[in-house]
Amino acid sequence: MFFKLLLMAGISCYAGVPATALDASERAFIWNEGQARMAAARTPDAYLRTAQTYQKLVDDGVRNGPLFYNLGTALLQAGQIDSAIDAFQRAEQFLGAQSDIHQNLKIAMARKADNETAEWPWYRLVLFWHFYLPAATRMIVAAVAFFIFWAALTLRLVGIQRSVVNAILILAAIIVILFGSSVVTSWHQEATTSGYQLIQTPTASK
């Protein structure tokens, strides 16, 4: 129960709950409209209009993985490569490792590099926990490690098997630093790009 509450609190802190002018029914209507436009889209202009529909939810403060994934897919099909990459990366922060996100993200990276394929940057392999786990999960891992650190420190102070306790202290401290900094980085990235305009002025001729 504790971890469930912690997860809910983490998601709320991470995503934020800004003031909104839309109620739940209006958001649902816009989401369904975006889904219908996505299913019917066949041209870059149609996909761009689809992305603009999803963007209404982003502008209203909605933050979740499926929204950013669909937005990224529409932007990719509309030829808005940089914005698509940004949206897929934001979807990854909420959903973690997902094959469909990775596939579309690689396609977008390949198009940006004007190559048939794209390899993951080295830092995605080195910092695998940051990219493969949702931010809420990383927050829980950091919180558990923090609790273990203080529990082990208490045991050390009372003199219980110091060699073992010291190893636990070091391991817990490393996990807190790695996962804690990962969560802070994700939170900062989302907070600083929450107002970023994903939709660019289309250049395609009508």
ZASE-514844 format. One record per residue: chain; residue in one letter; y, x, z of N, C-alpha, C, CB in turn. Coordinates in steps of 0.05 Angstrom, whole numbers, plus 5000, padded with zeros to 4 digits. Glycine has a CB too. Layout:
// residues N
SITE	chain	res	n_Y	n_X	n_Z	ca_Y	ca_X	ca_Z	c_Y	c_X	c_Z	cb_Y	cb_X	cb_Z
SITE	A	a	Y	X	Z	Y	X	Z	Y	X	Z	Y	X	Z
...
// end
This chain:
// residues 206
SITE	chain	res	n_Y	n_X	n_Z	ca_Y	ca_X	ca_Z	c_Y	c_X	c_Z	cb_Y	cb_X	cb_Z
SITE	A	m	4976	5017	5000	5000	5000	5000	5025	5017	5000	5000	4981	5024
SITE	A	f	5024	5039	5015	5047	5057	5017	5054	5069	4990	5042	5080	5037
SITE	A	f	5032	5078	4976	5037	5091	4950	5046	5071	4929	5012	5105	4940
SITE	A	k	5037	5046	4932	5047	5025	4913	5076	5020	4917	5031	4999	4917
SITE	A	l	5085	5019	4942	5114	5015	4947	5130	5039	4938	5118	5010	4977
SITE	A	l	5118	5063	4942	5131	5088	4933	5135	5088	4903	5116	5112	4943
SITE	A	l	5114	5079	4889	5115	5078	4860	5137	5059	4851	5088	5070	4848
SITE	A	m	5138	5036	4863	5159	5016	4856	5186	5027	4861	5154	4990	4871
SITE	A	a	5190	5040	4884	5216	5051	4890	5223	5073	4871	5216	5062	4919
SITE	A	g	5203	5090	4864	5208	5111	4845	5217	5101	4818	5184	5128	4842
SITE	A	i	5204	5081	4808	5211	5070	4782	5239	5058	4783	5191	5048	4774
SITE	A	s	5246	5045	4805	5272	5033	4807	5294	5054	4808	5274	5015	4832
SITE	A	c	5289	5076	4823	5309	5097	4825	5311	5112	4799	5301	5117	4847
SITE	A	y	5288	5115	4785	5288	5130	4760	5302	5115	4738	5260	5137	4752
SITE	A	a	5295	5089	4735	5305	5073	4713	5333	5063	4718	5286	5051	4707
SITE	A	g	5339	5056	4743	5365	5045	4749	5365	5015	4743	5386	5058	4733
SITE	A	v	5382	5001	4757	5385	4972	4753	5414	4965	4750	5373	4956	4777
SITE	A	p	5425	4970	4726	5454	4965	4722	5460	4936	4720	5463	4979	4697
SITE	A	a	5485	4929	4723	5494	4901	4719	5489	4893	4690	5524	4898	4726
SITE	A	t	5480	4869	4686	5473	4860	4660	5484	4832	4654	5443	4859	4656
SITE	A	a	5490	4827	4628	5500	4801	4620	5478	4783	4610	5522	4805	4599
SITE	A	l	5454	4794	4608	5431	4778	4597	5412	4771	4619	5417	4794	4575
SITE	A	d	5401	4747	4618	5381	4740	4637	5353	4745	4625	5383	4710	4646
SITE	A	a	5332	4739	4640	5305	4746	4631	5297	4732	4605	5285	4739	4653
SITE	A	s	5305	4707	4603	5298	4692	4579	5312	4703	4554	5305	4662	4582
SITE	A	e	5337	4712	4557	5352	4723	4535	5340	4750	4527	5381	4727	4542
SITE	A	r	5332	4766	4547	5318	4791	4540	5292	4786	4526	5314	4807	4566
SITE	A	a	5277	4767	4535	5251	4760	4522	5256	4751	4493	5237	4739	4538
SITE	A	f	5277	4736	4489	5283	4726	4462	5289	4750	4443	5307	4706	4462
SITE	A	i	5306	4769	4453	5313	4792	4437	5289	4809	4431	5335	4809	4451
SITE	A	w	5272	4813	4452	5247	4828	4448	5229	4816	4427	5232	4831	4475
SITE	A	n	5225	4790	4428	5209	4776	4408	5222	4777	4380	5205	4747	4416
SITE	A	e	5248	4776	4380	5262	4779	4354	5257	4807	4342	5292	4774	4357
SITE	A	g	5258	4827	4359	5253	4854	4350	5224	4857	4340	5258	4874	4372
SITE	A	q	5205	4845	4354	5177	4847	4346	5173	4833	4319	5159	4834	4367
SITE	A	a	5186	4810	4315	5183	4796	4290	5195	4812	4267	5196	4769	4291
SITE	A	r	5218	4824	4272	5231	4840	4251	5215	4865	4245	5260	4848	4260
SITE	A	m	5203	4877	4265	5186	4900	4261	5162	4894	4243	5176	4912	4288
SITE	A	a	5150	4871	4249	5126	4863	4233	5134	4857	4204	5113	4839	4246
SITE	A	a	5158	4847	4199	5166	4839	4172	5180	4861	4157	5184	4815	4173
SITE	A	a	5189	4882	4171	5205	4903	4158	5189	4919	4137	5216	4923	4179
SITE	A	r	5201	4925	4115	5189	4940	4094	5207	4962	4083	5180	4922	4071
SITE	A	t	5233	4960	4088	5252	4979	4077	5267	4993	4100	5272	4965	4058
SITE	A	p	5279	5016	4094	5295	5030	4115	5316	5012	4127	5307	5055	4103
SITE	A	d	5330	4997	4110	5351	4979	4121	5340	4958	4140	5366	4965	4098
SITE	A	a	5316	4948	4133	5303	4927	4150	5295	4940	4177	5279	4915	4136
SITE	A	y	5285	4964	4175	5277	4978	4200	5302	4985	4217	5261	5004	4194
SITE	A	l	5324	4991	4204	5348	4997	4218	5358	4972	4233	5370	5007	4199
SITE	A	r	5357	4949	4220	5364	4924	4233	5345	4918	4257	5364	4900	4213
SITE	A	t	5320	4925	4253	5301	4922	4275	5309	4940	4299	5272	4929	4266
SITE	A	a	5316	4965	4293	5325	4983	4314	5350	4973	4328	5329	5011	4303
SITE	A	q	5368	4961	4313	5392	4951	4325	5386	4927	4344	5411	4941	4303
SITE	A	t	5365	4912	4338	5357	4891	4356	5346	4902	4382	5335	4873	4342
SITE	A	y	5329	4922	4380	5318	4935	4405	5341	4948	4420	5297	4956	4398
SITE	A	q	5361	4959	4405	5383	4973	4418	5399	4954	4436	5401	4985	4397
SITE	A	k	5399	4928	4430	5413	4909	4447	5402	4909	4475	5411	4881	4435
SITE	A	l	5375	4912	4477	5362	4913	4503	5369	4939	4518	5332	4910	4500
SITE	A	v	5369	4961	4503	5377	4987	4515	5405	4986	4525	5374	5010	4494
SITE	A	d	5423	4975	4509	5451	4972	4518	5454	4954	4542	5468	4961	4495
SITE	A	d	5435	4935	4545	5436	4917	4568	5424	4929	4593	5422	4891	4561
SITE	A	g	5413	4953	4591	5402	4967	4614	5372	4966	4617	5414	4955	4638
SITE	A	v	5358	4955	4597	5329	4954	4598	5318	4983	4593	5317	4935	4576
SITE	A	r	5300	4991	4610	5288	5018	4608	5258	5015	4613	5301	5037	4629
SITE	A	n	5242	5018	4591	5213	5019	4594	5201	5033	4570	5202	4991	4597
SITE	A	g	5177	5042	4572	5163	5057	4551	5160	5042	4525	5138	5066	4561
SITE	A	p	5149	5017	4526	5145	5002	4501	5170	4998	4485	5132	4976	4506
SITE	A	l	5193	4993	4499	5218	4989	4485	5226	5014	4470	5240	4980	4505
SITE	A	f	5225	5037	4484	5234	5062	4471	5214	5070	4449	5236	5084	4492
SITE	A	y	5188	5064	4453	5169	5070	4432	5175	5054	4407	5140	5065	4441
SITE	A	n	5179	5028	4410	5185	5011	4387	5212	5018	4374	5185	4982	4395
SITE	A	l	5231	5025	4390	5257	5033	4380	5254	5059	4364	5277	5037	4403
SITE	A	g	5239	5078	4375	5234	5103	4360	5220	5099	4334	5218	5122	4378
SITE	A	t	5200	5081	4334	5185	5075	4309	5203	5063	4288	5161	5057	4315
SITE	A	a	5220	5044	4296	5239	5032	4277	5259	5053	4267	5253	5009	4290
SITE	A	l	5269	5070	4284	5288	5090	4276	5274	5110	4257	5299	5105	4300
SITE	A	l	5249	5117	4263	5235	5136	4245	5232	5124	4217	5207	5142	4257
SITE	A	q	5224	5099	4216	5221	5086	4190	5248	5082	4176	5207	5059	4193
SITE	A	a	5270	5081	4191	5296	5078	4180	5309	5105	4172	5315	5064	4200
SITE	A	g	5295	5126	4177	5304	5153	4170	5324	5165	4190	5318	5151	4144
SITE	A	q	5326	5153	4214	5343	5164	4235	5327	5183	4252	5356	5140	4252
SITE	A	i	5322	5207	4242	5302	5224	4254	5309	5234	4282	5297	5248	4236
SITE	A	d	5333	5244	4285	5342	5254	4311	5341	5233	4333	5370	5266	4310
SITE	A	s	5351	5209	4326	5350	5187	4345	5322	5178	4351	5367	5163	4335
SITE	A	a	5304	5179	4331	5276	5172	4335	5263	5191	4355	5261	5172	4308
SITE	A	i	5268	5217	4351	5256	5237	4369	5266	5232	4398	5264	5266	4360
SITE	A	d	5291	5226	4401	5302	5220	4427	5289	5196	4440	5332	5215	4425
SITE	A	a	5285	5175	4424	5272	5151	4434	5243	5156	4442	5274	5128	4414
SITE	A	f	5228	5171	4426	5200	5177	4432	5198	5193	4458	5186	5191	4409
SITE	A	q	5216	5212	4461	5216	5228	4485	5222	5212	4510	5236	5251	4483
SITE	A	r	5240	5192	4507	5246	5174	4529	5222	5156	4535	5271	5158	4524
SITE	A	a	5208	5147	4515	5184	5132	4519	5163	5148	4534	5172	5122	4492
SITE	A	e	5162	5173	4528	5142	5191	4541	5148	5194	4571	5143	5218	4528
SITE	A	q	5174	5193	4578	5181	5195	4606	5170	5172	4623	5211	5196	4610
SITE	A	f	5167	5149	4610	5157	5125	4624	5127	5121	4622	5172	5101	4614
SITE	A	l	5116	5129	4599	5087	5124	4594	5070	5148	4596	5084	5112	4567
SITE	A	g	5081	5172	4595	5065	5196	4596	5051	5201	4570	5045	5194	4618
SITE	A	a	5028	5215	4571	5013	5222	4547	5001	5197	4534	4991	5243	4553
SITE	A	q	5010	5191	4510	5000	5168	4495	4996	5178	4466	5019	5143	4496
SITE	A	s	4973	5173	4455	4967	5184	4428	4986	5173	4407	4938	5176	4420
SITE	A	d	4994	5148	4409	5012	5137	4389	5040	5149	4391	5013	5106	4391
SITE	A	i	5049	5153	4415	5075	5167	4419	5074	5195	4407	5083	5167	4449
SITE	A	h	5053	5210	4414	5051	5237	4404	5049	5238	4374	5026	5250	4417
SITE	A	q	5034	5220	4363	5031	5220	4334	5058	5215	4320	5011	5198	4325
SITE	A	n	5073	5195	4329	5099	5189	4316	5119	5211	4322	5109	5162	4325
SITE	A	l	5118	5222	4346	5136	5244	4353	5131	5268	4335	5133	5252	4383
SITE	A	k	5106	5274	4330	5100	5297	4312	5109	5291	4284	5070	5302	4313
SITE	A	i	5106	5266	4275	5116	5259	4248	5146	5263	4246	5108	5230	4241
SITE	A	a	5160	5254	4267	5189	5257	4267	5197	5286	4268	5202	5242	4291
SITE	A	m	5184	5302	4284	5190	5331	4285	5184	5345	4258	5174	5344	4307
SITE	A	a	5163	5336	4245	5156	5348	4219	5177	5341	4198	5128	5338	4210
SITE	A	r	5186	5316	4199	5207	5308	4180	5233	5323	4185	5212	5278	4181
SITE	A	k	5239	5327	4210	5264	5342	4217	5262	5370	4207	5269	5341	4247
SITE	A	a	5238	5382	4210	5234	5410	4200	5228	5412	4171	5212	5423	4216
SITE	A	d	5226	5388	4157	5220	5387	4129	5193	5400	4123	5242	5400	4112
SITE	A	n	5174	5395	4141	5146	5405	4137	5127	5382	4137	5139	5425	4160
SITE	A	e	5103	5387	4128	5082	5366	4128	5072	5361	4156	5059	5374	4109
SITE	A	t	5071	5382	4172	5061	5380	4200	5080	5395	4218	5032	5391	4202
SITE	A	a	5078	5389	4244	5094	5402	4264	5077	5409	4288	5118	5384	4273
SITE	A	e	5080	5433	4299	5066	5441	4323	5083	5436	4347	5058	5471	4321
SITE	A	w	5070	5431	4370	5085	5427	4394	5100	5452	4401	5066	5418	4417
SITE	A	p	5125	5450	4411	5139	5473	4421	5124	5486	4444	5168	5466	4430
SITE	A	w	5127	5512	4448	5112	5526	4469	5117	5514	4497	5120	5555	4469
SITE	A	y	5141	5505	4502	5147	5495	4529	5132	5470	4535	5176	5491	4532
SITE	A	r	5124	5454	4515	5108	5430	4521	5080	5437	4530	5107	5412	4495
SITE	A	l	5070	5460	4522	5044	5469	4530	5045	5482	4558	5032	5489	4510
SITE	A	v	5066	5498	4562	5069	5511	4588	5075	5491	4611	5091	5532	4587
SITE	A	l	5092	5472	4605	5100	5452	4625	5086	5426	4620	5131	5448	4624
SITE	A	f	5059	5427	4617	5044	5404	4608	5046	5381	4627	5015	5412	4605
SITE	A	w	5048	5386	4653	5049	5364	4673	5075	5347	4669	5048	5374	4701
SITE	A	h	5096	5360	4660	5122	5346	4656	5120	5327	4633	5144	5367	4651
SITE	A	f	5106	5334	4612	5105	5317	4588	5081	5298	4587	5104	5335	4564
SITE	A	y	5060	5304	4602	5036	5288	4600	5034	5267	4622	5012	5305	4601
SITE	A	l	5050	5269	4643	5049	5249	4664	5076	5233	4665	5045	5263	4692
SITE	A	p	5074	5207	4670	5099	5191	4673	5115	5202	4696	5092	5162	4676
SITE	A	a	5141	5197	4695	5159	5207	4717	5151	5195	4743	5188	5201	4710
SITE	A	a	5143	5169	4744	5136	5156	4769	5111	5169	4781	5131	5126	4764
SITE	A	t	5092	5177	4765	5068	5190	4775	5075	5218	4786	5047	5193	4753
SITE	A	r	5092	5232	4772	5101	5259	4782	5116	5256	4808	5118	5273	4761
SITE	A	m	5131	5235	4811	5145	5230	4836	5125	5226	4860	5164	5206	4834
SITE	A	i	5104	5211	4855	5084	5206	4875	5070	5232	4883	5064	5185	4866
SITE	A	v	5063	5248	4863	5050	5274	4868	5067	5292	4885	5042	5288	4841
SITE	A	a	5093	5293	4878	5112	5309	4894	5114	5299	4923	5139	5310	4880
SITE	A	a	5115	5272	4926	5117	5261	4953	5093	5266	4970	5122	5231	4950
SITE	A	v	5069	5264	4957	5044	5269	4972	5043	5299	4980	5020	5262	4955
SITE	A	a	5050	5317	4962	5050	5345	4968	5070	5351	4990	5056	5362	4943
SITE	A	f	5093	5338	4990	5113	5342	5011	5102	5334	5038	5139	5326	5004
SITE	A	f	5088	5311	5039	5076	5302	5063	5054	5322	5073	5063	5274	5059
SITE	A	i	5038	5331	5055	5017	5351	5062	5030	5377	5073	4999	5357	5038
SITE	A	f	5052	5385	5060	5066	5409	5069	5074	5407	5099	5090	5414	5052
SITE	A	w	5086	5385	5106	5095	5382	5133	5072	5378	5153	5115	5359	5136
SITE	A	a	5051	5365	5143	5027	5362	5160	5014	5389	5166	5007	5343	5147
SITE	A	a	5012	5405	5144	5001	5432	5147	5018	5450	5165	4997	5445	5120
SITE	A	l	5045	5447	5162	5063	5462	5179	5060	5455	5208	5092	5458	5170
SITE	A	t	5055	5430	5214	5050	5421	5241	5025	5434	5252	5049	5391	5243
SITE	A	l	5003	5434	5236	4978	5446	5244	4982	5476	5249	4957	5441	5223
SITE	A	r	4998	5489	5232	5002	5518	5235	5017	5524	5262	5019	5529	5212
SITE	A	l	5035	5507	5269	5050	5511	5294	5033	5509	5318	5073	5491	5295
SITE	A	v	5011	5492	5316	4993	5489	5340	4970	5509	5338	4982	5461	5341
SITE	A	g	4971	5527	5317	4952	5548	5316	4924	5541	5305	4949	5560	5342
SITE	A	i	4921	5521	5288	4896	5513	5277	4890	5528	5251	4895	5482	5272
SITE	A	q	4870	5546	5251	4861	5560	5228	4884	5568	5209	4841	5543	5212
SITE	A	r	4900	5587	5218	4925	5593	5204	4920	5603	5176	4940	5615	5220
SITE	A	s	4898	5617	5171	4894	5627	5144	4890	5604	5124	4869	5646	5143
SITE	A	v	4875	5584	5132	4870	5561	5115	4896	5545	5112	4848	5543	5125
SITE	A	v	4910	5541	5135	4934	5525	5135	4956	5539	5118	4944	5521	5163
SITE	A	n	4957	5565	5119	4977	5579	5103	4972	5575	5073	4976	5609	5109
SITE	A	a	4946	5575	5065	4940	5570	5037	4948	5542	5028	4910	5574	5032
SITE	A	i	4944	5523	5046	4952	5495	5040	4982	5493	5038	4941	5476	5061
SITE	A	l	4996	5507	5056	5025	5507	5056	5036	5518	5030	5036	5523	5079
SITE	A	i	5025	5540	5021	5035	5552	4996	5029	5534	4972	5021	5580	4992
SITE	A	l	5005	5523	4971	4997	5506	4949	5015	5481	4948	4968	5498	4950
SITE	A	a	5019	5469	4972	5035	5445	4973	5064	5451	4965	5034	5433	5001
SITE	A	a	5075	5473	4974	5102	5481	4967	5105	5485	4937	5110	5506	4982
SITE	A	i	5086	5497	4925	5087	5501	4896	5087	5474	4881	5063	5519	4886
SITE	A	i	5069	5456	4890	5068	5430	4877	5094	5415	4881	5045	5414	4888
SITE	A	v	5106	5416	4904	5131	5402	4909	5153	5413	4891	5140	5406	4939
SITE	A	i	5154	5439	4888	5174	5452	4871	5170	5444	4842	5174	5482	4874
SITE	A	l	5145	5446	4832	5140	5441	4804	5144	5412	4797	5111	5449	4797
SITE	A	f	5132	5394	4813	5134	5365	4806	5161	5354	4814	5112	5350	4820
SITE	A	g	5172	5364	4836	5199	5354	4844	5220	5361	4824	5206	5365	4871
SITE	A	s	5220	5386	4815	5240	5394	4794	5235	5379	4768	5238	5424	4790
SITE	A	s	5210	5373	4762	5203	5358	4738	5215	5330	4739	5173	5356	4734
SITE	A	v	5212	5317	4762	5223	5290	4765	5254	5290	4764	5214	5278	4792
SITE	A	v	5266	5310	4777	5295	5312	4776	5305	5316	4748	5305	5335	4795
SITE	A	t	5291	5333	4733	5298	5338	4705	5296	5312	4689	5280	5359	4692
SITE	A	s	5275	5297	4692	5271	5272	4678	5293	5252	4685	5244	5260	4683
SITE	A	w	5298	5250	4711	5319	5231	4720	5346	5239	4709	5321	5231	4751
SITE	A	h	5352	5265	4708	5378	5274	4698	5380	5268	4668	5382	5304	4703
SITE	A	q	5359	5273	4653	5359	5268	4624	5363	5239	4618	5333	5278	4612
SITE	A	e	5350	5222	4633	5353	5193	4628	5380	5183	4637	5331	5177	4643
SITE	A	a	5390	5194	4659	5416	5185	4669	5439	5194	4650	5421	5197	4697
SITE	A	t	5436	5217	4639	5458	5227	4621	5456	5216	4593	5457	5257	4620
SITE	A	t	5433	5205	4586	5431	5193	4559	5429	5163	4559	5406	5205	4545
SITE	A	s	5433	5151	4582	5430	5122	4584	5451	5108	4567	5433	5113	4613
SITE	A	g	5475	5120	4563	5495	5108	4546	5496	5120	4518	5522	5111	4559
SITE	A	y	5477	5137	4511	5476	5150	4485	5471	5129	4463	5455	5172	4484
SITE	A	q	5488	5130	4443	5485	5111	4421	5463	5120	4402	5512	5108	4405
SITE	A	l	5440	5107	4403	5418	5115	4387	5421	5108	4357	5392	5102	4397
SITE	A	i	5435	5086	4353	5438	5076	4325	5462	5090	4312	5442	5046	4325
SITE	A	q	5457	5102	4289	5478	5115	4274	5486	5097	4250	5469	5143	4264
SITE	A	t	5509	5101	4239	5518	5085	4216	5500	5091	4193	5547	5091	4209
SITE	A	p	5487	5071	4181	5468	5076	4159	5483	5086	4135	5453	5050	4152
SITE	A	t	5470	5105	4121	5482	5117	4098	5469	5106	4072	5480	5147	4099
SITE	A	a	5448	5092	4076	5434	5081	4052	5451	5060	4039	5406	5070	4060
SITE	A	s	5451	5060	4012	5466	5041	3997	5453	5014	3998	5470	5050	3968
SITE	A	k	5469	4993	3998	5459	4966	3999	5454	4956	3971	5479	4948	4015
// end
